[in-house]
Amino acid sequence: MDTMPSSMPSRVPPLVLVTGGARGITARCVIGFASRTPARFILLGRTDPAGQEIAGVEQVHEEPALKKLVIESFKTQGKKPTPATVQKEVVAILARREIHHTLSAIQEAGGEAVYIPVDVTDLPALREKLDEAVRRLGPIQGIIHGAGNLADKRIENKSLADFHKVYKPKVQGLNNLLACFPPEQLDFLVLFSSVVSLAGNAGQADYALSNRTLDQIGRRVQAANPNCRVLTINWGPWDGGMVTPELRAVFESHHVTLIPSNEGVQTFIHLLETAKPGLNQVMVGDLPPKPAVNPANTQETVQVRRKLRLESNPFLIDHVIGSNPVLPATCAGAWLANTAEQIFPGYTFFKLEGFRVLKGIVFDENLAGEHVLEFRRTAITDNEVVLDGRISSGTRTGKTFLHYSGRVTVIREPASLQNVPVPPWNPAQAENGKDLYKDGTLFHGSTFQGIQDVQYASQDEIYLKILLPTVQEQDQGQFPVQATNPFLNDSIVQCLLVWSQRVHQAPCLPSFLETYIQYRPIHFNDLLTTSLRVKKHSPTSVIGDIQVWDSDGKLCMQIIGLEGTVSQTLKRHIGVNA
């Protein structure tokens, strides 16, 4: 079904190739695109919109009535109606209707569109169809790859055919498109990925792998083609699309918010309009729910071993004390929190208690070849699991060094949120927080330079505005943002060092915290308000409480009893005169 003129005007709108664009959420985004920018589209799909329709089907709209009409038609033709064949025909009828609706909606929105039935995994057929279309319509300026299938099953029940059904349209389809239209010829490439690639989901191992591969191809294409805008969108579940009523009920029971259709379309348009050549990978929406395990069936003691390497953690060049990179204590805390969530799928990190920095981890010639995180389960209730953890390493002589210890609580149901007012902020009294990094008050490099402004409310209380730009995934190394954000958390606890430098004219480093509670995750590029109230201090130590609010004024976290060791010796490495 072709709505485009066969002859092209002297100045033509851009021509965009779209897979999966005649149906589902991709179609909605394309219609929104057309209403915003005059454009022409080639829509690819496997459904033939010219299929033969059953007499009278135009007047039937509800699925039960359609099934009844199909059954009657089969009987008239002497065919035996089975549930599978009837459902297949009903799906085909609905698909053809949606294609026609999409084409009409694009035209009404001010765009032009042609639909080409072809399987994107069949390269010879794809190349033949697209070569003919390009000869007639002109060069392709951009590609939106939204094709995808589901075959949700537990992994032990999946077949190779199930895997191919999911993997091929996403990955082989994209590779085929790029074989027909090399990215150096494109202005933009948009990939519709999923949050499942970032967090996994029950029954979707193949879907997670397919989308994760899509993410990586996007990175590779962008790196090799700096003039092409590559945008990868990791969509959460939409209110519609592949979300069935049954799946919607599952999401609602796990407090996962579905993306409203109109909001999703507007987000797509905004991302497409603002994307620039570079790394553009954006998560939109909530992560999928994780089915909770029965903690009683897990081992009481778990060990996780890993080899820490300086070259594997690029961010460490921005956390150097003296001449050696030092692991931020917030990374050790994140290691504990992340591991606890991974041991207990379906549970969410909530609290870290009694966290102690013992020996720390310094990346020098004495760095251990292996570090061990050991958890011992100490308590189970209907809603939470408590784990005592410690991080250690050993020497060749058999000696053990303890680096960090703490108690982690993970919960099944969200914690009740605290309603605590944001402290009063007076811009006239604020000082530029960036100066603290320039004058040596803070030793942190750009990865951790989140303090924007500081307001000294009283001798024992300061307020800060914190905003940390995104630390790219490849730079997060072995401590990625998962259960917590260790990079933002480091920026937050820097307030203790700021206070110590101001009051004691000496730096301090965190050594212990009584309780860290996380009510909601914190995010890069969000303007956070932080308050520090010092409860006790001496020339050798300082203890304070910290609260953090997001840009919407909602309390994100509380840190109770954060203790720092004040050291005049550290003035050789940290401070204005270092």
Protein Blocks (a to p, Z undefined) as FASTA:
>chain_A
ZZbdfbdcfbdcdddddehklgcjllmmmmmmmmmpgcddddddfbdfkbccdehklmpm
bfklmmmmmmmmmmmnopacdfklmmmmmmmmmmmmmmmmmmmmmmmnopacddddddfk
lmklmmmmmmmmmmmnopcfbdcdfbdcddddcfklpcfklmmmmmmmmmmmmmmmmmmm
cfklpfbdcddddfklmnopehilmmmmmmmmmmmmmmmmmmmmmmbccddddddddeej
jlcfklmmmmmmnopacddfklmmmmmmmmmmmpccddddddedjddddddddfklpcfb
dcddddddfklmmmlmmmcghjaccddfklmmmmmmmmmmmmmghiacfbdchiacfkop
addfklcfbdcdddddfbdcfkbccdddddddddfkopacdfbdcdddddfbdcdddddd
dddddfklpccfklmmmnomamcdfklmmbfbdcdfbfkbccdddddddddfklnmmmcc
fkbcfklmmmmmmmmmmmmmmmnopacddfbdfbdcdfbdcdehiacddddddfbdcfkb
ccdddddddfkopafbdcehiacdddfklmmmgcjkZZ
